[in-house]
């Protein structure tokens, strides 16, 4: 089951409603996302990315996940 960039953005937006989110990718499996949110301030990159992966609600879980690969960039606003 393929997923779209819009669906990924919607899932992330549920957990980060005020974030600047940019998701790119058009093959239904491989995407790149940048998430900039104030809640990331003071957290290291691993903590930030875990929070975003949690927002995806299992869409990346194993070979049966809808999302195969996500290149993820996270940071707090400047």
C-alpha positions, 0 to 999 in steps of 0.5 A, a space after each residue: 500500500 503506497 503512501 503520499 507526501 500529503 499523508 505523511 505531512 498530515 500524520 506529522 502535523 497531528 503531533 506537531 501542529 505548529 511545525 514547518 513541515 516539508 515532505 518530498 517524494 513521488 514514488 510512494 515509498 521513498 521520501 525526504 522530510 524536514 520538520 522544524 518545531 519549537 518542541 525540538 529545542 534542547 533535544 538532540 537529533 535522535 530525540 527529535 527524530 524519534 518523536 517524528 517517527 512516533 508521529 508516523 504511527 507505525 507506517 514505517 514498521 518493517 517490510 509491511 509498512 506503507 513507508 519504506 524510507 524517510 530521509 529526515 531532517 529535524 531542528 528547532 527554529 532559528 
